């Protein structure tokens, strides 16, 4: 069992849990697909991220063909965070083959083991070790069989470039796959203590590798879910309610029956069309919208959001979320000084470049769906439920997709496409429009955070009382040494449909904690860096904080006073990685908004697997994290979004790119952990603290509305 | 319905379509050129960028009839046989993609940018690409790729004797 509690407890805001059951690969079908050879099957309880395979199941992980081809199988999904390349590197490392020898089959529910949902930064700590174990097992098998074949002692034999060479003779993975000895050797069982290559000896891992299939992307030949074309395929479009919760009272569809080539599907509240072109399908929806009569329901609006969240908060007595140390009441009582503040974080949306898309095809009662989701096995289960099918009748394939960031954990588009395709047996491609994606996908939860703390006579934090309403428990606790703490997460009723997001509530919690820690440092009359270091025991956080501060020349730059310019810093930990950033901002005199001028961010996630991709992830997190700091905010009224377009919902652009330096601390002595999320959590508080430095005013909401408070 | 005759990636094509239908849909659904992506349908993210008579346009809000008699180049038309266009090569060399969905549009914008400014200043790059959105926010590496491509284009021109 993993020591990481998140591996066991599903995130609060997973809208659907991953498939609870697990089906092993059908070996016969698999061999028909990839050909005869050696299939490495491993027991892999920890391969899954959240809620994947149960312990003890056997998973086909690696196939070695008689031609020496190597296929790695994983249920993980590629959505831009780099698991395809990373897992191939992990296999190549242990197999002792060049990286280009390894082909990776991902997220195909008929072929791949169920590695759970691709989320929570779990691929690196969960799936990489299982892949390495399987590959190392194949390598040991190669050595074992070659020692028999070549009549040599096993000890000195080693694999280089996929081959054992001894006394002028060679034995390769292709030879292994064809070997008559194979079955016997395999039955003899693999060494239980297969040795994984230590990080300091890595040849493939630990060195930078570009995305494996980059060529297909720059030539436009890669087929994303929205690019899949099947013979005879139609294009779909679905009628949507004008506001959340609205019920369809009536719609006249008789006109549609007369439109040539347009398929009309009405099934309860579901009204959709499929046609030869998506243009024709959309036209049909426009006409249906004009004829539809809806009954709307009252919905809370954005201007009362935070009051609403507070009023509807409830603490689950059965399952309280949070923790406590000492006595927070006692600590506050004995404090020399007490401070209190409230922080607010708006709803934001992932808005991945590729909106939800699916192609569904029915054949002989079997349903195949190509779709963009982080949760292929979960979506298979949803489809099976939606159409009352056994899961063995549903096949989900996730082509490498156009972004997710936690926003594609659900299968609504897959179900809709399958419904449209069900009629007379023609496949249907359904691609949500951007407007649909904005309104009908889900959002990162809004947060209301109340925090109170006390300083003792020596200006140390003696009490810390922290409550998050609605947004989640990720990174809820403080890393600082405080004797009396209480941290709580209170669920509420969210006016908008909310779900996971890159690092989820860790961003909101870290924003409030690190901004408030700055307020305490100010009250204590101490430098924010010194104040933090004085309260930190976690050496890893200290290391990144010190590294960032030194590189930024924090102490020197903090002393300089320049009008309209400020510096700030923040640090934190989540998902077992650590991060710190120092920033310089300037206040735009025209509209009093901050602009990020420079950032130095230091990040450490154990032994680095792919430095090139890691740099991309940290840079991407910084830029993505900047959006909700500066401008991103979903606005809504009466059950409708009022800014659900890219024109009005302003995501980061090229002009927002600051001077940026990323420091990657490589800890070869530590197990690698995920890196696609945590680097996002320090951007907001560092910028907020810099705004205070520039203006003397605290901004306690995201997006930051500088100076005006 | 109308007949649209135009050149796509050097080939003459003829398409029967509603004239108001987005050029993007014609390219993707009628001609099978799915390298050009839909991102927003409102001309705000530029994922759908193609070249029309050498100028970068957003094909999602360009009605098909506007392409009548024009030369269109899509991402599929950039490489010369197996040889990548220098901009494609630069994106590959810089590993300037995460999910890669915006990459074709970014590359087409860069091709148009370097056509107008073979040696773009940083401000010109940002101005030229600013409307192109990347939600992975891989902007720093795209900037590196554009600069690399600009350098490569210079080098190529030099070798061909076009630049002193």
Interface residues (C-beta under 8 A of the other chain):
Chain A: X79 X80 X81 X82 X208 X210 X211 X214 X215 X217 X218 X219 X220 X221 X222 X223 X224 X226 X227 X229 X235 X277 X278 X279 X350 X351 X352 X353 X354 X355 X400 X401 X402 X403 X405 X431 X433 X434 X435 X612 X613 X616 X617 X619 X620 X621 X622 X623 X624 X626 X627 X645 X646 X647 X651 X652 X653 X654 X655 X656 X657 X660
Chain B: X17 X18 X21 X22 X25 X28 X29 X30 X32 X33 X34 X35 X36 X37 X38 X39 X40 X41 X42 X44 X45 X47 X74 X75 X76 X78 X79 X84 X88 X89 X91 X92 X93 X95 X97 X98 X99 X100 X101 X102 X103 X104 X107 X125 X126 X129 X130 X131 X132 X133 X134 X135 X136 X137 X138 X139 X140 X141 X142 X143
